[in-house]
Every structure is written in C-alpha cells, then in structure tokens.
Amino acid sequence: MQKVYCLYKLKPGVTAEEYVEWSRTVDQAITRQQPCVHRFRVLQLGGSRGGASPWDIVEDIEVESWEAWEQCLTTPEMAEVVAGFRRMADRESAVTVFGSEIE
C-alpha cells in the first residue's frame, strides 16, 4: 500500500465553486472506481499556521503502489480526470509526494 499526496493551487480564473463541482462529479467519481485506488479524499485548504496556505487543494490518495498509480493516470478511464486537472490546477505550484506508513 502506498500513500500519495498531491498539493496544488487552482489556476487564476478557476473559482473554488467550479473546482468543487468538477471534483465531486468527475475527479472523485472516476478516480475512486480505479482498481489500484483504495481510498481517495480531496481537501480544500483554508490556511496554515503562518496565515495563507501555499496550496488550495490537497489530494490524499491510497493506492496499490506508486507504479500502479502512474500507470492508472495513463488509462482511457482517467483521461477526463487528467484533462480536468490540467485545466484547473496550476501545475507550477503542484507538489506530489508518496511514501509508506512507518509501522
């Protein structure tokens, strides 16, 4: 099992309401159905200890493996999700990290 976190800002001109609607109806609906995905949560950030958050969104994803997740992103089933992400997320601000729980 692998945890993946993706943090990013929305592109200028993309409203929070527009993003939330897409997240609920497209991103979450499709991503949660993928075989390698065990859990997928999306959080809208409201701030940080120092004030404003450097990101607007964090995706908390639990997948079979990093390799399986990368492969999943290239499938026809995920094409609409990937296209929407490219349209809404500021890729310059995006940070994706992955790792495993320390037991």
One Martini backbone bead per residue (centre of mass of N, CA, C, O) as a GRO file, in nm:
protein
  103
    1MET     BB    1   0.098   0.035   0.020
    2GLN     BB    2   0.025   0.376  -0.090
    3LYS     BB    3   0.097   0.714  -0.044
    4VAL     BB    4  -0.061   1.011  -0.186
    5TYR     BB    5   0.034   1.356  -0.238
    6CYS     BB    6  -0.151   1.642  -0.368
    7LEU     BB    7  -0.044   1.978  -0.420
    8TYR     BB    8  -0.246   2.280  -0.504
    9LYS     BB    9  -0.331   2.531  -0.714
   10LEU     BB   10  -0.532   2.731  -0.870
   11LYS     BB   11  -0.606   2.874  -1.138
   12PRO     BB   12  -0.653   3.148  -1.279
   13GLY     BB   13  -1.018   3.172  -1.287
   14VAL     BB   14  -1.065   2.946  -1.086
   15THR     BB   15  -1.312   2.846  -0.898
   16ALA     BB   16  -1.409   2.685  -0.623
   17GLU     BB   17  -1.685   2.593  -0.732
   18GLU     BB   18  -1.587   2.465  -0.993
   19TYR     BB   19  -1.398   2.262  -0.862
   20VAL     BB   20  -1.596   2.112  -0.675
   21GLU     BB   21  -1.779   2.005  -0.897
   22TRP     BB   22  -1.561   1.844  -1.046
   23SER     BB   23  -1.463   1.673  -0.812
   24ARG     BB   24  -1.733   1.525  -0.755
   25THR     BB   25  -1.825   1.438  -1.065
   26VAL     BB   26  -1.529   1.337  -1.164
   27ASP     BB   27  -1.276   1.279  -0.996
   28GLN     BB   28  -1.402   1.104  -0.766
   29ALA     BB   29  -1.580   0.915  -0.933
   30ILE     BB   30  -1.343   0.790  -1.105
   31THR     BB   31  -1.101   0.733  -0.914
   32ARG     BB   32  -1.255   0.536  -0.711
   33GLN     BB   33  -1.283   0.307  -0.957
   34GLN     BB   34  -0.997   0.226  -0.947
   35PRO     BB   35  -0.815  -0.056  -0.885
   36CYS     BB   36  -0.560   0.094  -0.731
   37VAL     BB   37  -0.777   0.234  -0.552
   38HIS     BB   38  -0.859   0.265  -0.201
   39ARG     BB   39  -0.829   0.589  -0.163
   40PHE     BB   40  -1.013   0.918  -0.195
   41ARG     BB   41  -0.920   1.251  -0.103
   42VAL     BB   42  -1.049   1.592  -0.082
   43LEU     BB   43  -0.898   1.908   0.011
   44GLN     BB   44  -0.977   2.228   0.128
   45LEU     BB   45  -0.784   2.486   0.197
   46GLY     BB   46  -0.769   2.758   0.464
   47GLY     BB   47  -0.465   2.734   0.581
   48SER     BB   48  -0.204   2.837   0.809
   49ARG     BB   49  -0.010   2.912   1.064
   50GLY     BB   50   0.102   3.179   0.890
   51GLY     BB   51  -0.182   3.171   0.713
   52ALA     BB   52  -0.156   3.125   0.413
   53SER     BB   53  -0.173   2.892   0.181
   54PRO     BB   54   0.023   2.747  -0.078
   55TRP     BB   55  -0.252   2.591  -0.107
   56ASP     BB   56  -0.585   2.469  -0.199
   57ILE     BB   57  -0.508   2.157  -0.246
   58VAL     BB   58  -0.557   1.812  -0.124
   59GLU     BB   59  -0.456   1.485  -0.206
   60ASP     BB   60  -0.565   1.169  -0.067
   61ILE     BB   61  -0.390   0.871  -0.159
   62GLU     BB   62  -0.465   0.520  -0.193
   63VAL     BB   63  -0.243   0.270  -0.317
   64GLU     BB   64  -0.084   0.001  -0.428
   65SER     BB   65   0.119   0.185  -0.608
   66TRP     BB   66   0.306   0.403  -0.776
   67GLU     BB   67   0.308   0.252  -1.046
   68ALA     BB   68   0.001   0.208  -1.062
   69TRP     BB   69  -0.072   0.509  -1.062
   70GLU     BB   70   0.081   0.597  -1.312
   71GLN     BB   71  -0.074   0.404  -1.499
   72CYS     BB   72  -0.362   0.503  -1.443
   73LEU     BB   73  -0.315   0.798  -1.568
   74THR     BB   74  -0.303   0.652  -1.878
   75THR     BB   75  -0.591   0.583  -1.896
   76PRO     BB   76  -0.897   0.620  -2.041
   77GLU     BB   77  -1.058   0.651  -1.768
   78MET     BB   78  -0.860   0.916  -1.685
   79ALA     BB   79  -0.875   1.145  -1.902
   80GLU     BB   80  -1.081   1.346  -1.772
   81VAL     BB   81  -0.917   1.401  -1.518
   82VAL     BB   82  -0.655   1.502  -1.645
   83ALA     BB   83  -0.784   1.735  -1.805
   84GLY     BB   84  -0.904   1.884  -1.559
   85PHE     BB   85  -0.642   1.929  -1.409
   86ARG     BB   86  -0.505   2.100  -1.634
   87ARG     BB   87  -0.734   2.324  -1.624
   88MET     BB   88  -0.721   2.389  -1.290
   89ALA     BB   89  -0.425   2.338  -1.227
   90ASP     BB   90  -0.128   2.461  -1.099
   91ARG     BB   91   0.160   2.309  -1.198
   92GLU     BB   92   0.376   2.492  -1.058
   93SER     BB   93   0.251   2.423  -0.756
   94ALA     BB   94   0.289   2.128  -0.774
   95VAL     BB   95   0.291   1.854  -0.531
   96THR     BB   96   0.433   1.519  -0.526
   97VAL     BB   97   0.396   1.257  -0.285
   98PHE     BB   98   0.543   0.947  -0.154
   99GLY     BB   99   0.454   0.664   0.073
  100SER     BB  100   0.499   0.492   0.385
  101GLU     BB  101   0.417   0.348   0.659
  102ILE     BB  102   0.516   0.349   0.989
  103GLU     BB  103   0.543   0.041   1.200
   0.00000   0.00000   0.00000
